Amino acid sequence: MGDSLAKERFVSASTWFRLGSVTVETVIALALLASAASLFAVSIGDPEMVALIGAGAVAVIVLGLALARLFTYLEINGLPVIENGGESTRSRV
């Protein structure tokens, strides 16, 4: 039964894993960049810019982690609407 489920995959699990990995790497890089920009804003004495950078960083991190979770879900379950022929549930025994 495992073979029949593997053949039904429209997008391979490794593709979803790679997308999730790249997303997490990008979020880490952007968080480090935001930290550096925030330290620079502090050094030039602009507290409003620090708050703006912090809010933007939080938004990017939340969005990136949500995308990583979505890719993990799709890695495990695939694209249910396309791969199951419109069925919303799959029995796993």
Secondary structure, 3 states (H helix, E strand, C coil): CHHHHHHCCCCCHHHHHHHHHHHHHHHHHHHHHHHHHHHHHHHCCCHHHHHHHHHHHHHHHHHHHHHHHHHHHHHHHCCHHHHCCCCCCCCCC
